Amino acid sequence: MPKSPERCQEIREETRKKILRDAMLYFAKNGFSGTKISDLANYIGIGQGTLYLYFKSKEDLFRELFAVCNNDREIKELKTLSLLPLSAKSKIHRLSKTVLKKLEKDEAYAAKVTLTTQVLFEKNDYASESTTYQSEIYLYTAKIIEQGQREKSVVDGSSMKLADFYWSVVYLYALKKLFTTKYETITADDLERILLKDEHKK
Protein backbone atom coordinates (compact mmCIF):
# COMPACT_ATOMS: atom_id res chain seq x y z
CA MET A 1 0.00 0.00 0.00
CA PRO A 2 1.52 3.37 -1.02
CA LYS A 3 2.26 5.88 1.67
CA SER A 4 0.07 8.94 1.96
CA PRO A 5 1.55 12.38 1.13
CA GLU A 6 1.31 13.24 4.82
CA ARG A 7 3.31 10.14 5.82
CA CYS A 8 5.90 10.85 3.13
CA GLN A 9 6.33 14.36 4.52
CA GLU A 10 6.70 12.95 8.05
CA ILE A 11 9.41 10.57 6.82
CA ARG A 12 11.26 13.45 5.12
CA GLU A 13 11.14 15.53 8.29
CA GLU A 14 12.26 12.60 10.46
CA THR A 15 15.16 11.88 8.09
CA ARG A 16 16.24 15.53 8.09
CA LYS A 17 16.19 15.65 11.90
CA LYS A 18 18.23 12.43 12.07
CA ILE A 19 20.80 13.84 9.64
CA LEU A 20 21.16 17.02 11.70
CA ARG A 21 21.32 15.17 15.02
CA ASP A 22 23.90 12.60 13.89
CA ALA A 23 25.91 15.08 11.80
CA MET A 24 26.27 17.43 14.77
CA LEU A 25 27.93 14.69 16.79
CA TYR A 26 30.08 13.58 13.84
CA PHE A 27 31.29 17.10 13.02
CA ALA A 28 31.96 17.73 16.72
CA LYS A 29 34.19 14.67 16.89
CA ASN A 30 35.91 15.05 13.51
CA GLY A 31 35.84 18.77 12.72
CA PHE A 32 34.77 20.32 9.42
CA SER A 33 38.02 19.57 7.59
CA GLY A 34 38.13 16.01 8.90
CA THR A 35 34.62 15.15 7.70
CA LYS A 36 34.00 13.46 4.34
CA ILE A 37 30.44 13.27 3.09
CA SER A 38 30.83 9.57 2.28
CA ASP A 39 32.01 8.80 5.83
CA LEU A 40 29.28 10.98 7.31
CA ALA A 41 26.57 9.25 5.28
CA ASN A 42 27.92 5.88 6.45
CA TYR A 43 27.86 7.06 10.07
CA ILE A 44 24.25 8.26 9.75
CA GLY A 45 23.23 5.06 7.99
CA ILE A 46 21.96 6.59 4.76
CA GLY A 47 23.21 6.76 1.19
CA GLN A 48 25.42 9.65 0.11
CA GLY A 49 22.84 10.54 -2.55
CA THR A 50 20.12 10.72 0.11
CA LEU A 51 22.22 13.14 2.10
CA TYR A 52 22.55 15.39 -0.95
CA LEU A 53 18.75 15.39 -1.33
CA TYR A 54 18.56 17.31 1.95
CA PHE A 55 21.74 19.39 1.82
CA LYS A 56 23.56 20.66 -1.29
CA SER A 57 27.05 20.28 0.19
CA LYS A 58 29.05 19.70 3.32
CA GLU A 59 29.26 23.48 3.73
CA ASP A 60 25.48 23.79 3.46
CA LEU A 61 24.97 21.15 6.15
CA PHE A 62 27.56 22.72 8.43
CA ARG A 63 25.94 26.15 8.09
CA GLU A 64 22.58 24.64 9.01
CA LEU A 65 24.08 22.98 12.08
CA PHE A 66 25.67 26.25 13.18
CA ALA A 67 22.34 28.05 12.67
CA VAL A 68 20.66 25.40 14.85
CA CYS A 69 23.27 25.95 17.56
CA ASN A 70 22.69 29.70 17.48
CA ASN A 71 18.91 29.40 17.67
CA ASP A 72 18.93 26.76 20.32
CA ARG A 73 17.19 26.71 23.68
CA GLU A 74 20.54 27.23 25.44
CA ILE A 75 21.05 30.54 23.63
CA LYS A 76 17.57 31.71 24.61
CA GLU A 77 18.20 30.70 28.21
CA LEU A 78 21.50 32.60 28.24
CA LYS A 79 19.81 35.69 26.78
CA THR A 80 17.11 35.50 29.46
CA LEU A 81 19.75 35.09 32.16
CA SER A 82 21.64 38.16 30.91
CA LEU A 83 18.46 40.25 31.28
CA LEU A 84 17.41 39.09 34.74
CA PRO A 85 17.58 41.65 37.60
CA LEU A 86 20.38 39.73 39.34
CA SER A 87 23.99 40.53 40.11
CA ALA A 88 26.49 39.40 37.49
CA LYS A 89 28.07 37.16 40.11
CA SER A 90 24.75 35.32 40.56
CA LYS A 91 24.32 35.04 36.80
CA ILE A 92 27.80 33.58 36.36
CA HIS A 93 27.12 31.12 39.17
CA ARG A 94 23.86 29.98 37.54
CA LEU A 95 25.48 29.72 34.12
CA SER A 96 28.42 27.67 35.38
CA LYS A 97 26.24 25.24 37.32
CA THR A 98 23.88 24.77 34.37
CA VAL A 99 26.66 24.30 31.81
CA LEU A 100 28.52 21.71 33.87
CA LYS A 101 25.33 19.81 34.68
CA LYS A 102 24.42 19.63 30.97
CA LEU A 103 27.95 18.58 30.02
CA GLU A 104 27.83 15.78 32.56
CA LYS A 105 24.49 14.37 31.40
CA ASP A 106 24.04 15.28 27.72
CA GLU A 107 26.38 14.24 24.91
CA ALA A 108 24.31 16.30 22.44
CA TYR A 109 24.99 19.44 24.47
CA ALA A 110 28.72 18.64 24.47
CA ALA A 111 28.50 18.31 20.68
CA LYS A 112 26.80 21.71 20.36
CA VAL A 113 29.46 23.40 22.47
CA THR A 114 32.21 21.70 20.49
CA LEU A 115 30.69 22.55 17.11
CA THR A 116 30.13 26.20 18.02
CA THR A 117 33.73 26.55 19.15
CA GLN A 118 35.12 24.76 16.10
CA VAL A 119 33.58 27.41 13.87
CA LEU A 120 36.10 29.82 15.37
CA PHE A 121 38.91 27.65 14.06
CA GLU A 122 37.68 27.16 10.51
CA LYS A 123 38.87 29.50 7.76
CA ASN A 124 35.74 29.51 5.60
CA ASP A 125 33.35 32.38 4.95
CA TYR A 126 31.13 31.44 7.88
CA ALA A 127 34.08 31.58 10.28
CA SER A 128 36.40 34.33 9.12
CA GLU A 129 38.14 36.73 11.48
CA SER A 130 35.35 39.25 10.99
CA THR A 131 32.72 36.75 12.13
CA THR A 132 34.64 35.12 14.97
CA TYR A 133 32.46 36.53 17.72
CA GLN A 134 29.09 36.49 16.02
CA SER A 135 28.01 33.49 18.06
CA GLU A 136 25.37 34.75 20.47
CA ILE A 137 26.71 32.55 23.21
CA TYR A 138 29.79 34.80 23.36
CA LEU A 139 27.81 38.03 23.01
CA TYR A 140 25.44 37.32 25.92
CA THR A 141 28.26 36.04 28.10
CA ALA A 142 30.14 39.29 27.37
CA LYS A 143 27.10 41.32 28.48
CA ILE A 144 27.11 39.54 31.82
CA ILE A 145 30.88 40.11 32.12
CA GLU A 146 30.48 43.83 31.40
CA GLN A 147 27.79 44.06 34.08
CA GLY A 148 30.14 42.33 36.52
CA GLN A 149 32.94 44.73 35.65
CA ARG A 150 30.64 47.65 36.45
CA GLU A 151 29.76 45.95 39.75
CA LYS A 152 33.47 45.33 40.44
CA SER A 153 32.94 41.57 40.83
CA VAL A 154 34.48 40.50 37.51
CA VAL A 155 38.13 40.84 36.54
CA ASP A 156 39.17 43.65 34.21
CA GLY A 157 39.85 43.10 30.52
CA SER A 158 38.11 42.71 27.18
CA SER A 159 34.68 41.22 27.81
CA MET A 160 34.82 39.27 24.53
CA LYS A 161 38.25 37.80 25.30
CA LEU A 162 37.08 36.81 28.78
CA ALA A 163 33.97 35.20 27.28
CA ASP A 164 36.25 33.36 24.84
CA PHE A 165 38.45 32.15 27.71
CA TYR A 166 35.41 30.98 29.71
CA TRP A 167 33.90 29.03 26.82
CA SER A 168 37.30 27.64 25.80
CA VAL A 169 37.46 25.87 29.16
CA VAL A 170 33.90 24.59 28.65
CA TYR A 171 34.98 23.43 25.17
CA LEU A 172 37.88 21.49 26.65
CA TYR A 173 35.54 19.58 28.94
CA ALA A 174 33.03 19.08 26.12
CA LEU A 175 35.82 17.38 24.15
CA LYS A 176 36.60 15.17 27.13
CA LYS A 177 32.93 14.22 27.32
CA LEU A 178 32.92 13.23 23.65
CA PHE A 179 36.27 11.44 23.49
CA THR A 180 36.80 9.81 26.88
CA THR A 181 34.76 7.49 29.03
CA LYS A 182 36.07 8.76 32.35
CA TYR A 183 37.49 12.13 33.32
CA GLU A 184 37.69 14.37 36.34
CA THR A 185 35.41 17.31 35.71
CA ILE A 186 35.71 20.78 37.18
CA THR A 187 33.28 22.38 39.61
CA ALA A 188 31.21 25.51 39.12
CA ASP A 189 33.61 27.29 41.48
CA ASP A 190 36.54 26.33 39.27
CA LEU A 191 34.79 27.66 36.17
CA GLU A 192 33.67 30.87 37.87
CA ARG A 193 37.25 31.60 38.93
CA ILE A 194 38.02 32.46 35.30
CA LEU A 195 35.82 35.56 35.55
CA LEU A 196 35.23 36.48 39.19
CA LYS A 197 37.65 38.45 41.32
CA ASP A 198 39.22 36.66 44.25
CA GLU A 199 37.39 38.12 47.25
CA HIS A 200 40.18 37.01 49.57
CA LYS A 201 42.76 39.18 47.84
CA LYS A 202 43.30 42.58 49.34
N, C-alpha and C positions, 0 to 999 in steps of 0.2 A: 504494500500500500504506500503510495507516494506521500511524502511529508507535506504538511500544509505550509503556505507561505509564512505563517506566524511561527511555526516550529523551525523552519529554515532560518528565519531571522534570529531566533533564540540561539540556535547552534552557532551562527556567525558571531553573535555577541559573546557567547561563552568561549569560543575559540580565541577571539581577540583578547579577552580578559586573561585567558591562560597564557597566551603569548607574552603579554605585558608582565604578568606575575613571574613567569619563569625566566624571561629575558632580564628582568631587573636583578634577579639573583645571579644569573650567569655573567652579566656585565660587571656586577659588583665584584665577583670573584676573579674575573679575567681582564677587566679593563676594556676600553673601547678598542685600542690597537690590538689587543690580544684575542679579540673575538672574530671568528670567521662565521659567516652566515650558515655555511654547511654544518659546522660544529654546533652552532646554536640551534638549528632546526632539529638536529639529532637529539640534543639535550631536551628540547621541548617535546619531542616525539611526534613531529609532523614533517611533511616533505618540504624541501627548500622552496619549491614552487608555491606551496600553500602559504608559506611565510610571506612571499612576495605579493600574494593576493591582498594581504592586509597592510603591508608596509613596502614602499617603493625601494628602500635601500636600508642598509645598516644605519646610516646617518639619520634617516627618517624615523626609524624605530627608536634610536637613542634620544632624539629630540623629544619624541612623545613621552618617553620614560622620564626625562628631565622635567617636562611640563607637568607630568603627574606628581612628581616629587614636590614641585613648587606650588601645587594646588591641593596639597594633601591636608588631611585633618591636623597633622602636627604643626604645619605652618599657621593654620587658623588658630590653633591653641596658643601658639607663641605670640601671635599678633594680639590676641585677647589678653594674654598675660602682660604684654608690654603696656597695655592701656589701663590695667587695673589700678585703683587708688591705693597701691601698696608701696612700701619702700623698695628700692632697687635690690637691696640685700635680700629681702623676702622673695622677690621675683627670681633672683639667681638661685636661691635655695630651692624653690619649687621646681624650677627648670632642671637643675642638676639631679634632684631626686627622681623626677619623671623620666628624664633621659636614661639614667642608669637602670631604672626599673624596666623600661622598654627594651634596652639592650640585653638585659639578662633573660627576658622571656620571649622575645620576638625576633626571629631571624630576618623576617621581612623588613622590620624597622632598621636592623643593622645594614641590610642591603641598601635601603633608601639613603641612609647617612653616607655609606661608602660611595654610592653612585653620585650623589650631590657633590661630594668632595672631589671625586675623580674628574668632574667637569673642569675643575680649576687647573688640572694638570694637562688637559688635552689642548692641542694647538689648532683646533678647527674653529670655524666661524662662530660656533655657539659657545666657545670657551676661550676667546682671545683675551688679551690683557685688558681691553676696554670693558669686557663683560665679566671679569673675574668675580666681582662682588654684587652681581645682580641677583644672586640667590636670596630670596626673602628671609631665609633662616639667618643669614648674616646680618641683614639690615635690621631686623627686629631685635636681634641680640645686641647690636650696636646701640639701639635706642635705649635699651635697659642699662647698658654700660654708661652711656652719657648721663642718664638720670643719676646713676650711682656716683659718677664723678662730681656732679653738682651737689650731691648729698655728702660728699667726702668719704664714702664707704668703699669706692672702687679705685683701684690704682690709676695713676695718671698714664696718659699715652693715647695713641690713635685708637678710637673706639672700634674701627674696622679691623685693625691688626689684632687687637685684643679678642675680638669675636673670632677671628681666624685662628688664633692660638687656642681658644677654648674648644672650638669645634674640631681642631686638629687632634686634640687629645681624645675627644669622643670618637673621631674617625679611627684612631689607633685601636681603641677597644672594640669598635665595630668590626675591624679586620680580624681581631683575635676571636670574636664571636663566630665569624664566618669560616675561619681557617683552622681553629683549634678546638679540641673537645674539652679541654680543661685549662683554665687560666685564672689567675688571681686578679679580680677586678678592683677598681678603685671605689672609694666611698664618695658620697656627695660632698663631704668636707674637703676631700682631696681635690675634687673638680672645682669647687668654689674658690679654693686657694689661688687659682690662676687669676681671678679677677678681684677678689676682695682684699682690702688692706688687712694686715696683721694687727689686730686690736691690742696685742700685747707689746708691740713695739712702741717706744716712746718717741 
